Amino acid sequence: MTDADASTILQGLRGSIDNIDAALIFLLAERFRCTKQVGVLKAKHGMPASDPTREEQQIARLVQLAEQADLDPVFAEKWFNFVVAEVIRHHRSAASEPAGESAAG
Amino acid sequence: MTDADASTILQGLRGSIDNIDAALIFLLAERFRCTKQVGVLKAKHGMPASDPTREEQQIARLVQLAEQADLDPVFAEKWFNFVVAEVIRHHRSAASEPAGESAAG
């Protein structure tokens, strides 16, 4: 394969990556819409921002899904922890707001 | 709303989050399938593992998409950098493998 052929293939792969990234961003946005609602509920009902049992179940499930999808399960777990850290930050912020403001968040 | 009502709503939201997470994992897996092919191409054609100009364009686009999706653009950028760090790790690993092994990766 010439360098020119490689460059054409690279452009095609980058087009796919850009499409996948757009889908990932919109799905992440939808995930945060859900977790923000969870945060408001937890704050209003005095539940803790973090739930280690639920998180353990989520990690076990995601590791299994990652294996099915041929995604490095160690990366899947790191990625999940990265997203959850942001969610917990939101939950703590919702819990420190007055109830009226949290309900609008 | 009673605590029991809140618990029912929480279960519903968690069901949505679990569905979204499964979609995210499979999309991430597909993204890595693409970036692994990019890594093999780059290694075979002596292109650098990291491409700062491309990454700047990707970040600018993802920040714009995040704003459209009402996702915190600062988080979107951090998230992207987290994923790209893993991709670059893969590329460097592909570059250090013999060409035959990289082609199979």
Backbone of each chain as ProteinMPNN parsed JSONL, in Angstrom:
{"seq_chain_A": "MTDADASTILQGLRGSIDNIDAALIFLLAERFRCTKQVGVLKAKHGMPASDPTREEQQIARLVQLAEQADLDPVFAEKWFNFVVAEVIRHHRSAASEPAGESAAG", "coords_chain_A": {"N_chain_A": [[0.849, -1.211, 0.0], [0.543, 2.21, -0.899], [1.74, 5.386, 0.493], [-0.144, 7.306, -0.136], [-2.491, 5.8, -0.546], [-2.769, 4.879, 2.066], [-3.313, 7.264, 3.344], [-5.809, 7.91, 2.287], [-7.363, 5.819, 3.322], [-7.041, 6.387, 6.018], [-8.435, 8.846, 6.194], [-11.042, 7.927, 5.763], [-11.445, 6.253, 8.001], [-11.253, 8.168, 9.983], [-13.547, 9.635, 9.471], [-15.492, 7.789, 10.267], [-14.825, 7.602, 12.997], [-15.413, 10.22, 13.814], [-18.203, 10.268, 13.461], [-18.964, 8.306, 15.33], [-18.037, 9.533, 17.661], [-19.766, 11.749, 17.828], [-22.167, 10.439, 18.328], [-21.487, 9.287, 20.804], [-21.167, 11.585, 22.412], [-23.791, 12.633, 22.443], [-25.127, 10.523, 23.672], [-23.806, 10.458, 26.139], [-24.671, 12.93, 27.078], [-27.387, 12.377, 27.407], [-27.192, 10.403, 29.357], [-26.275, 11.977, 31.511], [-28.498, 13.612, 31.809], [-30.253, 11.788, 32.936], [-28.809, 11.048, 35.28], [-28.702, 13.465, 36.574], [-31.349, 13.809, 37.318], [-31.508, 11.672, 39.081], [-29.756, 12.658, 41.004], [-31.167, 14.878, 42.004], [-33.416, 13.619, 43.104], [-32.129, 12.011, 45.063], [-31.017, 13.999, 46.678], [-33.311, 15.295, 47.613], [-34.502, 13.3, 49.096], [-32.724, 12.598, 50.972], [-30.819, 10.645, 50.373], [-27.572, 9.045, 50.103], [-24.989, 10.563, 48.027], [-23.237, 8.87, 46.712], [-23.269, 5.386, 45.856], [-22.008, 2.603, 46.732], [-22.62, -0.184, 46.423], [-24.411, -0.341, 44.246], [-22.662, 0.754, 42.325], [-20.67, -1.205, 42.216], [-22.139, -3.327, 41.1], [-22.742, -2.201, 38.629], [-20.18, -1.928, 37.514], [-19.365, -4.635, 37.347], [-21.221, -5.559, 35.48], [-20.626, -3.924, 33.249], [-18.017, -4.654, 32.689], [-18.413, -7.248, 31.834], [-20.0, -6.751, 29.539], [-18.093, -5.315, 28.089], [-16.235, -7.312, 27.558], [-17.76, -8.95, 25.857], [-17.942, -7.17, 23.736], [-15.411, -6.989, 22.854], [-13.801, -5.037, 23.985], [-11.236, -3.611, 25.938], [-11.542, -4.713, 29.17], [-10.404, -3.6, 31.455], [-9.923, -0.982, 30.701], [-12.604, -0.25, 30.274], [-13.588, -0.263, 32.881], [-12.033, 1.751, 34.079], [-12.881, 3.896, 32.545], [-15.589, 4.001, 33.239], [-15.371, 4.659, 35.973], [-14.29, 7.183, 35.701], [-16.428, 8.619, 34.523], [-18.367, 8.289, 36.526], [-17.222, 9.661, 38.656], [-17.629, 12.286, 37.879], [-20.412, 12.347, 37.915], [-20.921, 11.995, 40.664], [-19.841, 14.319, 41.624], [-21.699, 16.123, 40.554], [-23.996, 15.251, 41.992], [-23.305, 15.859, 44.625], [-23.163, 18.57, 44.426], [-25.85, 19.127, 43.802], [-27.004, 18.333, 46.195], [-26.116, 20.269, 47.925], [-27.449, 22.495, 47.153], [-30.365, 24.656, 47.587], [-33.605, 23.042, 47.925], [-35.519, 23.825, 45.984], [-33.981, 24.842, 43.873], [-32.529, 22.563, 43.158], [-34.539, 20.958, 42.114], [-35.038, 22.146, 39.722], [-32.775, 21.53, 38.344]], "CA_chain_A": [[0.0, 0.0, 0.0], [1.326, 3.452, -0.938], [1.386, 6.348, 1.542], [-1.376, 7.992, -0.577], [-3.591, 4.877, -0.212], [-2.905, 4.883, 3.536], [-3.919, 8.534, 3.72], [-7.24, 7.809, 1.943], [-7.994, 4.926, 4.316], [-7.047, 7.141, 7.281], [-9.545, 9.815, 6.144], [-12.287, 7.165, 5.924], [-11.551, 5.83, 9.407], [-11.518, 9.374, 10.793], [-14.971, 9.95, 9.289], [-16.243, 6.892, 11.165], [-14.546, 8.005, 14.39], [-16.162, 11.462, 14.084], [-19.623, 9.902, 13.631], [-19.098, 7.592, 16.617], [-17.861, 10.523, 18.738], [-21.004, 12.539, 17.954], [-23.134, 9.567, 19.015], [-21.051, 9.161, 22.201], [-21.449, 12.846, 23.119], [-25.237, 12.752, 22.694], [-25.496, 9.511, 24.672], [-23.315, 10.938, 27.445], [-25.583, 14.003, 27.494], [-28.62, 11.737, 27.879], [-26.84, 9.763, 30.632], [-26.238, 13.01, 32.554], [-29.881, 14.035, 32.074], [-30.794, 10.795, 33.886], [-28.132, 11.079, 36.585], [-29.086, 14.705, 37.261], [-32.635, 13.518, 37.966], [-31.172, 10.835, 40.239], [-29.147, 13.542, 41.992], [-32.221, 15.69, 42.622], [-34.176, 12.676, 43.947], [-31.317, 11.629, 46.226], [-30.872, 15.165, 47.554], [-34.603, 15.585, 48.256], [-34.899, 12.215, 49.991], [-31.641, 12.36, 51.925], [-30.008, 9.451, 50.077], [-26.178, 9.452, 49.863], [-24.649, 10.841, 46.626], [-22.547, 7.702, 46.166], [-23.898, 4.127, 46.268], [-20.966, 1.647, 46.343], [-23.168, -1.484, 45.985], [-24.885, -0.125, 42.867], [-21.505, 0.951, 41.445], [-20.016, -2.516, 42.016], [-22.971, -4.08, 40.155], [-22.574, -1.585, 37.312], [-18.847, -2.264, 36.989], [-19.36, -6.062, 36.978], [-22.004, -5.695, 34.243], [-19.93, -3.262, 32.142], [-16.839, -5.479, 32.368], [-18.95, -8.37, 31.048], [-20.371, -6.2, 28.227], [-16.851, -4.965, 27.393], [-15.662, -8.564, 27.047], [-18.572, -9.32, 24.68], [-17.72, -6.205, 22.656], [-13.971, -6.995, 22.575], [-13.216, -3.795, 24.51], [-10.412, -3.916, 27.106], [-12.376, -4.519, 30.356], [-9.708, -2.713, 32.403], [-10.229, 0.372, 30.241], [-14.042, -0.011, 30.5], [-13.768, 0.057, 34.296], [-11.433, 3.08, 34.297], [-13.763, 4.854, 31.868], [-16.789, 4.113, 34.074], [-15.009, 5.408, 37.184], [-14.103, 8.578, 35.283], [-17.764, 9.209, 34.34], [-19.064, 8.296, 37.815], [-16.636, 10.735, 39.474], [-18.323, 13.514, 37.473], [-21.797, 12.236, 38.394], [-20.927, 12.206, 42.121], [-19.605, 15.756, 41.784], [-23.015, 16.749, 40.319], [-24.91, 14.887, 43.079], [-22.918, 16.625, 45.828], [-23.541, 19.949, 44.147], [-27.322, 19.183, 43.933], [-27.345, 18.184, 47.616], [-25.766, 21.495, 48.649], [-28.336, 23.576, 46.701], [-31.711, 24.604, 48.158], [-34.413, 22.035, 47.222], [-36.166, 24.412, 44.804], [-33.003, 24.917, 42.777], [-32.198, 21.211, 42.727], [-35.64, 20.425, 41.322], [-34.955, 22.709, 38.378], [-31.476, 21.152, 37.765]], "C_chain_A": [[0.882, 1.257, 0.0], [0.913, 4.348, 0.233], [0.096, 7.085, 1.178], [-2.598, 7.128, -0.269], [-3.855, 4.91, 1.297], [-3.625, 6.15, 3.991], [-5.431, 8.521, 3.42], [-7.977, 6.954, 2.964], [-8.102, 5.648, 5.661], [-8.208, 8.139, 7.307], [-10.888, 9.11, 6.375], [-12.506, 6.745, 7.37], [-11.867, 7.025, 10.302], [-12.973, 9.822, 10.646], [-15.834, 9.085, 10.197], [-16.063, 7.298, 12.62], [-15.34, 9.268, 14.739], [-17.649, 11.168, 14.276], [-19.856, 9.232, 14.986], [-18.973, 8.586, 17.773], [-19.115, 11.374, 18.925], [-22.051, 11.715, 18.707], [-22.785, 9.442, 20.498], [-21.39, 10.417, 22.996], [-22.944, 12.956, 23.426], [-25.724, 11.709, 23.705], [-25.018, 9.904, 26.065], [-24.23, 12.038, 27.973], [-26.868, 13.397, 28.062], [-28.376, 11.029, 29.214], [-26.853, 10.799, 31.763], [-27.625, 13.587, 32.833], [-30.519, 13.09, 33.099], [-30.146, 10.936, 35.253], [-28.422, 12.389, 37.322], [-30.427, 14.516, 37.97], [-32.422, 12.642, 39.204], [-30.616, 11.71, 41.362], [-30.19, 14.363, 42.742], [-33.051, 14.818, 43.575], [-33.42, 12.349, 45.226], [-31.215, 12.783, 47.212], [-32.172, 15.416, 48.329], [-34.975, 14.541, 49.3], [-33.754, 11.762, 50.897], [-30.845, 11.088, 51.682], [-28.572, 9.898, 49.784], [-25.883, 9.607, 48.361], [-24.028, 9.622, 45.957], [-23.199, 6.43, 46.705], [-22.966, 2.99, 45.838], [-21.517, 0.302, 45.85], [-23.647, -1.394, 44.536], [-23.691, 0.007, 41.91], [-20.768, -0.36, 41.183], [-20.789, -3.352, 40.998], [-22.786, -3.536, 38.738], [-21.235, -1.973, 36.695], [-18.818, -3.723, 36.531], [-20.086, -6.256, 35.642], [-21.232, -5.103, 33.051], [-18.685, -4.044, 31.723], [-17.276, -6.657, 31.491], [-19.324, -7.903, 29.628], [-19.121, -5.863, 27.411], [-16.214, -6.218, 26.798], [-16.421, -9.034, 25.803], [-18.228, -8.452, 23.473], [-16.256, -6.154, 22.215], [-13.319, -5.642, 22.902], [-12.428, -4.184, 25.764], [-11.232, -3.664, 28.385], [-11.731, -3.613, 31.407], [-9.974, -1.254, 32.012], [-11.695, 0.71, 30.522], [-14.281, 0.4, 31.953], [-13.213, 1.447, 34.622], [-12.347, 4.161, 33.732], [-15.021, 5.096, 32.708], [-16.496, 4.946, 35.333], [-14.829, 6.9, 36.882], [-15.457, 9.277, 35.155], [-18.482, 9.328, 35.688], [-18.517, 9.397, 38.742], [-17.333, 12.056, 39.154], [-19.771, 13.518, 37.99], [-21.866, 12.55, 39.891], [-20.688, 13.689, 42.43], [-20.933, 16.515, 41.59], [-23.961, 16.507, 41.496], [-24.609, 15.726, 44.328], [-23.324, 18.073, 45.657], [-25.06, 20.113, 44.284], [-27.721, 19.147, 45.411], [-27.065, 19.467, 48.39], [-26.619, 22.685, 48.219], [-29.649, 23.515, 47.475], [-32.598, 23.69, 47.299], [-35.029, 22.583, 45.943], [-35.234, 24.462, 43.61], [-32.648, 23.538, 42.25], [-33.267, 20.674, 41.795], [-35.587, 20.945, 39.892], [-33.718, 22.201, 37.63], [-31.533, 19.88, 36.947]], "O_chain_A": [[1.83, 1.367, 0.777], [-0.109, 4.119, 0.88], [-0.678, 7.453, 2.062], [-3.616, 7.632, 0.206], [-5.001, 4.96, 1.742], [-4.444, 6.112, 4.909], [-6.228, 9.049, 4.195], [-9.066, 7.305, 3.418], [-9.113, 5.542, 6.355], [-8.89, 8.268, 8.324], [-11.755, 9.62, 7.083], [-13.61, 6.863, 7.901], [-12.642, 6.917, 11.252], [-13.563, 10.333, 11.598], [-16.782, 9.568, 10.818], [-17.026, 7.335, 13.386], [-15.88, 9.373, 15.84], [-18.287, 11.75, 15.153], [-20.814, 9.545, 15.694], [-19.714, 8.497, 18.753], [-19.487, 11.687, 20.056], [-22.73, 12.219, 19.601], [-23.67, 9.484, 21.352], [-21.852, 10.324, 24.134], [-23.324, 13.327, 24.536], [-26.626, 11.98, 24.498], [-25.73, 9.711, 27.051], [-24.533, 12.08, 29.165], [-27.376, 13.858, 29.084], [-29.233, 11.046, 30.097], [-27.378, 10.533, 32.844], [-27.908, 14.005, 33.955], [-31.229, 13.525, 34.006], [-30.836, 10.945, 36.272], [-28.392, 12.426, 38.552], [-30.619, 15.001, 39.085], [-33.064, 12.839, 40.236], [-30.963, 11.527, 42.529], [-30.109, 14.526, 43.96], [-33.349, 15.219, 44.7], [-33.975, 12.399, 46.323], [-31.312, 12.587, 48.424], [-32.151, 15.709, 49.524], [-35.673, 14.843, 50.268], [-33.807, 10.692, 51.505], [-30.271, 10.51, 52.606], [-28.362, 11.0, 49.275], [-26.443, 8.891, 47.531], [-24.262, 9.369, 44.775], [-23.631, 6.386, 47.857], [-23.095, 2.465, 44.732], [-20.937, -0.295, 44.943], [-23.333, -2.251, 43.71], [-23.704, -0.56, 40.817], [-20.298, -0.604, 40.072], [-20.194, -4.004, 40.141], [-22.687, -4.296, 37.775], [-21.157, -2.304, 35.512], [-18.307, -4.022, 35.452], [-19.633, -7.013, 34.783], [-21.189, -5.703, 31.977], [-18.342, -4.088, 30.542], [-16.594, -7.015, 30.531], [-19.008, -8.572, 28.644], [-19.082, -6.088, 26.201], [-15.712, -6.193, 25.674], [-15.815, -9.461, 24.821], [-18.221, -8.925, 22.336], [-15.894, -5.385, 21.325], [-12.422, -5.175, 22.2], [-12.897, -4.994, 26.563], [-11.586, -2.518, 28.661], [-12.432, -2.938, 32.16], [-10.216, -0.403, 32.868], [-12.003, 1.819, 30.957], [-15.077, 1.298, 32.227], [-13.84, 2.222, 35.346], [-12.561, 5.202, 34.354], [-15.464, 6.233, 32.872], [-17.276, 5.823, 35.704], [-15.169, 7.759, 37.695], [-15.618, 10.404, 35.625], [-19.127, 10.34, 35.964], [-19.267, 9.989, 39.518], [-17.597, 12.854, 40.053], [-20.283, 14.543, 38.437], [-22.752, 13.278, 40.337], [-21.258, 14.238, 43.372], [-21.253, 17.426, 42.353], [-24.645, 17.425, 41.949], [-25.514, 16.23, 44.993], [-23.77, 18.727, 46.6], [-25.522, 21.12, 44.821], [-28.651, 19.836, 45.829], [-27.71, 19.727, 49.406], [-26.544, 23.755, 48.823], [-30.022, 22.452, 47.971], [-32.379, 23.57, 46.093], [-35.063, 21.891, 44.926], [-35.629, 24.166, 42.482], [-32.482, 23.353, 41.044], [-32.958, 20.013, 40.804], [-36.035, 20.274, 38.962], [-33.606, 22.406, 36.422], [-30.516, 19.449, 36.405]]}, "seq_chain_B": "MTDADASTILQGLRGSIDNIDAALIFLLAERFRCTKQVGVLKAKHGMPASDPTREEQQIARLVQLAEQADLDPVFAEKWFNFVVAEVIRHHRSAASEPAGESAAG", "coords_chain_B": {"N_chain_B": [[-43.815, 13.858, 47.44], [-43.459, 10.451, 48.38], [-40.894, 8.51, 50.124], [-40.988, 5.941, 49.107], [-42.154, 6.299, 46.563], [-40.102, 7.802, 45.434], [-38.108, 5.906, 45.382], [-39.123, 4.117, 43.483], [-39.076, 5.722, 41.184], [-36.348, 6.148, 41.056], [-35.447, 3.542, 40.46], [-36.444, 3.275, 37.865], [-35.021, 5.287, 36.481], [-32.472, 4.257, 36.812], [-32.653, 1.988, 35.239], [-32.787, 3.157, 32.691], [-30.255, 4.382, 32.652], [-28.613, 2.11, 32.727], [-29.224, 0.964, 30.212], [-28.272, 2.995, 28.503], [-25.568, 2.942, 29.218], [-24.804, 0.413, 28.253], [-25.058, 0.861, 25.505], [-23.112, 2.864, 25.232], [-20.764, 1.446, 25.881], [-20.627, -0.423, 23.754], [-20.395, 1.331, 21.597], [-17.982, 2.617, 22.268], [-16.318, 0.41, 22.0], [-16.5, 0.008, 19.244], [-15.379, 2.403, 18.392], [-12.727, 1.989, 19.241], [-12.087, -0.161, 17.616], [-11.881, 1.169, 15.178], [-9.833, 3.053, 15.768], [-7.742, 1.351, 16.324], [-7.223, 0.306, 13.799], [-6.368, 2.678, 12.618], [-4.045, 3.014, 14.11], [-2.459, 0.839, 13.258], [-2.138, 1.478, 10.54], [-0.763, 3.945, 10.828], [1.561, 3.089, 12.088], [2.662, 1.385, 10.146], [3.183, 3.167, 8.104], [4.862, 4.979, 9.123], [3.818, 7.216, 10.431], [3.331, 9.712, 13.016], [2.229, 8.7, 16.336], [0.584, 10.427, 17.739], [-1.473, 13.229, 16.84], [-1.543, 16.393, 16.964], [-2.896, 18.546, 15.623], [-5.162, 17.391, 14.405], [-6.358, 16.469, 16.773], [-6.965, 18.885, 18.064], [-8.919, 19.891, 16.307], [-10.865, 17.938, 16.627], [-11.536, 18.285, 19.342], [-12.59, 20.913, 19.311], [-14.853, 20.492, 17.734], [-16.254, 18.6, 19.261], [-16.764, 20.01, 21.591], [-18.542, 21.896, 20.631], [-20.646, 20.194, 19.822], [-21.276, 19.166, 22.34], [-22.299, 21.44, 23.577], [-24.624, 21.819, 22.054], [-25.956, 19.544, 22.88], [-26.44, 20.022, 25.488], [-24.535, 19.219, 27.316], [-21.938, 19.487, 29.696], [-19.366, 21.341, 28.364], [-16.737, 21.456, 29.245], [-16.439, 19.09, 30.643], [-16.841, 17.35, 28.478], [-14.542, 17.787, 26.973], [-12.541, 16.936, 28.758], [-13.27, 14.287, 28.968], [-12.874, 13.416, 26.335], [-10.084, 13.745, 26.135], [-9.313, 11.822, 27.961], [-10.113, 9.437, 26.674], [-8.581, 9.625, 24.336], [-5.987, 9.47, 25.338], [-5.803, 6.774, 25.923], [-6.043, 5.73, 23.35], [-3.674, 6.693, 22.167], [-1.836, 5.331, 23.672], [-2.373, 2.736, 22.72], [-1.604, 3.117, 20.014], [1.13, 3.62, 20.262], [1.931, 1.213, 21.24], [1.274, -0.421, 19.061], [3.102, 0.577, 17.223], [5.478, -0.304, 18.258], [5.431, -2.961, 17.884], [6.286, -5.825, 15.769], [5.682, -5.483, 12.209], [3.963, -7.468, 11.123], [2.536, -8.436, 13.338], [1.211, -6.106, 14.154], [-0.517, -5.72, 12.028], [-2.375, -7.666, 12.444], [-3.618, -6.763, 14.683]], "CA_chain_B": [[-43.467, 12.486, 47.013], [-42.957, 9.619, 49.484], [-39.615, 7.851, 49.846], [-41.278, 4.764, 48.269], [-42.29, 6.818, 45.189], [-38.757, 8.198, 44.982], [-37.367, 4.671, 45.116], [-39.634, 3.588, 42.206], [-38.552, 6.576, 40.102], [-34.904, 5.859, 41.001], [-35.256, 2.268, 39.73], [-36.701, 3.556, 36.442], [-33.883, 6.045, 35.946], [-31.311, 3.345, 36.746], [-32.867, 1.14, 34.056], [-32.364, 3.95, 31.522], [-28.788, 4.553, 32.719], [-28.0, 0.83, 32.337], [-29.341, 0.829, 28.755], [-27.354, 3.96, 27.881], [-24.201, 2.455, 29.44], [-24.533, -0.693, 27.318], [-24.837, 1.492, 24.185], [-21.819, 3.556, 25.294], [-19.678, 0.444, 25.843], [-20.504, -0.978, 22.399], [-19.871, 2.402, 20.732], [-16.554, 2.762, 22.575], [-15.634, -0.742, 21.396], [-16.422, 0.273, 17.801], [-14.391, 3.484, 18.228], [-11.382, 1.417, 19.353], [-11.833, -0.946, 16.39], [-11.425, 2.142, 14.166], [-8.542, 3.66, 16.115], [-6.703, 0.319, 16.183], [-6.86, 0.295, 12.373], [-5.562, 3.887, 12.417], [-2.739, 2.762, 14.726], [-1.71, -0.063, 12.382], [-1.778, 2.289, 9.366], [0.259, 4.926, 11.203], [2.816, 2.377, 12.381], [3.223, 0.864, 8.886], [3.574, 4.255, 7.207], [5.775, 5.871, 9.851], [3.195, 8.473, 10.885], [3.403, 9.785, 14.476], [1.073, 8.15, 17.061], [-0.284, 11.541, 18.146], [-1.621, 14.234, 15.78], [-2.146, 17.5, 17.729], [-3.822, 19.369, 14.815], [-6.403, 16.611, 14.33], [-6.983, 16.444, 18.103], [-7.562, 20.217, 18.311], [-10.156, 19.973, 15.515], [-11.85, 17.048, 17.264], [-12.005, 18.903, 20.589], [-13.441, 22.061, 18.963], [-16.123, 19.963, 17.245], [-16.97, 17.928, 20.355], [-17.233, 21.06, 22.51], [-19.731, 22.457, 19.972], [-21.703, 19.171, 19.933], [-21.666, 19.097, 23.756], [-23.173, 22.605, 23.842], [-25.927, 21.494, 21.444], [-26.589, 18.445, 23.625], [-26.55, 20.468, 26.876], [-23.538, 18.499, 28.124], [-20.878, 20.411, 30.098], [-18.287, 21.222, 27.375], [-15.456, 21.209, 29.94], [-16.406, 17.642, 30.867], [-16.698, 16.689, 27.167], [-13.127, 17.868, 26.58], [-11.789, 16.048, 29.67], [-13.652, 12.926, 28.581], [-12.191, 13.128, 25.073], [-8.653, 13.573, 26.424], [-9.179, 10.539, 28.648], [-10.212, 8.375, 25.66], [-7.453, 9.751, 23.399], [-4.777, 8.984, 26.024], [-5.816, 5.321, 25.742], [-5.783, 5.474, 21.929], [-2.245, 6.94, 21.904], [-1.149, 4.178, 24.286], [-2.503, 1.637, 21.753], [-0.813, 3.429, 18.813], [2.56, 3.459, 20.592], [2.132, -0.223, 21.364], [1.256, -0.962, 17.683], [4.326, 1.017, 16.558], [6.623, -1.033, 18.782], [5.304, -4.377, 17.503], [6.674, -6.098, 14.386], [4.591, -5.11, 11.303], [3.023, -8.569, 10.976], [1.647, -8.479, 14.514], [0.37, -4.921, 14.155], [-1.565, -5.877, 11.012], [-3.408, -8.545, 12.984], [-4.144, -6.169, 15.906]], "C_chain_B": [[-42.94, 11.673, 48.201], [-41.598, 9.025, 49.107], [-39.831, 6.622, 48.954], [-41.452, 5.177, 46.802], [-40.915, 7.147, 44.612], [-37.948, 6.964, 44.602], [-37.811, 4.057, 43.779], [-39.075, 4.39, 41.03], [-37.05, 6.31, 39.924], [-34.638, 4.57, 40.216], [-35.435, 2.475, 38.232], [-35.528, 4.278, 35.796], [-32.654, 5.144, 35.82], [-31.43, 2.38, 35.567], [-32.427, 1.863, 32.788], [-30.847, 4.095, 31.494], [-28.09, 3.256, 32.28], [-28.082, 0.608, 30.821], [-28.356, 1.745, 28.034], [-25.913, 3.474, 28.034], [-23.847, 1.308, 28.495], [-24.245, -0.121, 25.93], [-23.47, 2.177, 24.149], [-20.659, 2.565, 25.17], [-19.509, -0.104, 24.423], [-19.996, 0.073, 21.416], [-18.386, 2.647, 20.983], [-15.756, 1.625, 21.942], [-15.46, -0.508, 19.888], [-15.413, 1.385, 17.515], [-12.967, 2.918, 18.281], [-11.057, 0.487, 18.175], [-11.29, -0.028, 15.292], [-10.033, 2.666, 14.499], [-7.41, 2.623, 16.083], [-6.261, 0.212, 14.726], [-6.007, 1.519, 12.039], [-4.137, 3.648, 12.943], [-1.855, 1.882, 13.845], [-1.226, 0.697, 11.144], [-0.627, 3.24, 9.682], [1.606, 4.244, 11.424], [3.484, 1.913, 11.088], [3.774, 1.964, 8.007], [4.369, 5.338, 7.933], [5.175, 7.201, 10.256], [3.243, 8.512, 12.414], [2.103, 9.298, 15.141], [0.067, 9.245, 17.41], [-0.312, 12.582, 17.029], [-2.333, 15.443, 16.397], [-3.146, 18.333, 16.919], [-5.174, 18.686, 14.717], [-7.128, 16.641, 15.695], [-7.628, 17.796, 18.453], [-8.891, 20.369, 17.564], [-11.253, 19.132, 16.164], [-12.423, 17.692, 18.522], [-12.952, 20.059, 20.279], [-14.823, 21.577, 18.527], [-16.938, 19.342, 18.398], [-17.511, 18.933, 21.372], [-18.517, 21.679, 21.949], [-20.915, 21.48, 20.082], [-22.202, 19.081, 21.381], [-22.607, 20.254, 24.093], [-24.567, 22.363, 23.268], [-26.704, 20.49, 22.291], [-26.823, 18.806, 25.088], [-25.702, 19.599, 27.828], [-22.434, 19.503, 28.457], [-19.686, 20.284, 29.132], [-16.922, 20.978, 28.014], [-15.323, 19.714, 30.212], [-16.18, 16.907, 29.541], [-15.229, 16.672, 26.741], [-12.267, 16.938, 27.457], [-12.014, 14.593, 29.276], [-12.91, 12.501, 27.304], [-10.696, 12.881, 25.321], [-8.379, 12.243, 27.111], [-9.182, 9.393, 27.635], [-8.995, 8.408, 24.73], [-6.15, 9.256, 24.04], [-4.666, 7.465, 25.855], [-5.48, 4.964, 24.289], [-4.289, 5.627, 21.635], [-1.402, 5.807, 22.507], [-1.19, 2.982, 23.332], [-1.6, 1.864, 20.531], [0.676, 3.17, 19.07], [2.879, 1.966, 20.687], [2.161, -0.872, 19.982], [2.57, -0.628, 16.977], [5.527, 0.208, 17.021], [6.565, -2.52, 18.466], [5.853, -4.582, 16.096], [5.446, -5.889, 13.481], [3.534, -6.211, 11.192], [2.032, -8.634, 12.12], [0.706, -7.287, 14.538], [-0.801, -5.11, 13.191], [-2.694, -6.742, 11.54], [-4.145, -7.882, 14.155], [-5.36, -5.28, 15.681]], "O_chain_B": [[-42.079, 12.144, 48.943], [-41.201, 9.032, 47.942], [-38.97, 6.291, 48.139], [-40.962, 4.494, 45.902], [-40.606, 6.818, 43.467], [-37.199, 6.975, 43.625], [-36.984, 3.539, 43.029], [-38.658, 3.827, 40.018], [-36.546, 6.252, 38.802], [-33.714, 4.514, 39.405], [-34.682, 1.929, 37.426], [-35.097, 3.924, 34.699], [-31.893, 5.245, 34.857], [-30.424, 1.999, 34.968], [-31.782, 1.276, 31.918], [-30.223, 3.95, 30.443], [-27.098, 3.297, 31.551], [-27.129, 0.123, 30.213], [-27.691, 1.336, 27.083], [-25.122, 3.577, 27.097], [-22.725, 1.237, 27.993], [-23.31, -0.554, 25.256], [-22.753, 2.083, 23.153], [-19.695, 2.812, 24.447], [-18.385, -0.238, 23.939], [-19.246, -0.256, 20.496], [-17.618, 2.857, 20.044], [-14.664, 1.837, 21.415], [-14.401, -0.794, 19.329], [-14.681, 1.327, 16.527], [-12.107, 3.301, 17.487], [-9.897, 0.36, 17.782], [-10.363, -0.392, 14.568], [-9.159, 2.721, 13.635], [-6.254, 2.973, 15.844], [-5.074, 0.047, 14.443], [-5.045, 1.422, 11.277], [-3.156, 4.029, 12.305], [-0.659, 2.137, 13.698], [-0.067, 0.583, 10.745], [0.345, 3.341, 8.932], [2.65, 4.747, 11.007], [4.7, 2.021, 10.933], [4.718, 1.743, 7.247], [4.531, 6.453, 7.437], [5.885, 8.194, 10.413], [3.202, 7.461, 13.053], [1.017, 9.459, 14.584], [-1.144, 9.024, 17.381], [0.692, 12.799, 16.351], [-3.561, 15.526, 16.369], [-4.148, 18.784, 17.473], [-6.212, 19.317, 14.919], [-8.345, 16.816, 15.759], [-8.699, 17.843, 19.059], [-9.862, 20.9, 18.104], [-12.409, 19.547, 16.244], [-13.632, 17.658, 18.752], [-14.003, 20.181, 20.909], [-15.84, 22.166, 18.895], [-18.149, 19.537, 18.491], [-18.583, 18.733, 21.943], [-19.459, 21.954, 22.693], [-22.036, 21.883, 20.394], [-23.401, 18.939, 21.621], [-23.593, 20.07, 24.808], [-25.571, 22.663, 23.914], [-27.927, 20.564, 22.411], [-27.345, 17.992, 25.85], [-26.092, 19.297, 28.955], [-22.035, 20.288, 27.597], [-19.056, 19.228, 29.082], [-16.048, 20.365, 27.4], [-14.25, 19.134, 30.042], [-15.412, 15.947, 29.49], [-14.735, 15.674, 26.216], [-11.382, 16.244, 26.957], [-11.088, 13.782, 29.252], [-12.394, 11.387, 27.207], [-10.118, 11.934, 24.789], [-7.348, 11.614, 26.878], [-8.355, 8.485, 27.721], [-8.445, 7.365, 24.378], [-5.304, 8.684, 23.353], [-3.571, 6.935, 25.667], [-4.731, 4.022, 24.028], [-3.702, 4.796, 20.941], [-0.399, 5.384, 21.933], [-0.186, 2.295, 23.148], [-0.924, 0.947, 20.067], [1.382, 2.596, 18.241], [3.947, 1.515, 20.273], [2.969, -1.769, 19.738], [3.095, -1.445, 16.221], [6.492, 0.046, 16.274], [7.513, -3.258, 18.737], [5.892, -3.64, 15.305], [4.311, -6.089, 13.916], [2.339, -5.918, 11.169], [0.839, -8.857, 11.912], [-0.464, -7.425, 14.897], [-1.93, -4.717, 13.487], [-3.845, -6.577, 11.134], [-5.187, -8.38, 14.582], [-5.899, -4.719, 16.635]]}, "name": "protein", "num_of_chains": 2, "seq": "MTDADASTILQGLRGSIDNIDAALIFLLAERFRCTKQVGVLKAKHGMPASDPTREEQQIARLVQLAEQADLDPVFAEKWFNFVVAEVIRHHRSAASEPAGESAAGMTDADASTILQGLRGSIDNIDAALIFLLAERFRCTKQVGVLKAKHGMPASDPTREEQQIARLVQLAEQADLDPVFAEKWFNFVVAEVIRHHRSAASEPAGESAAG"}
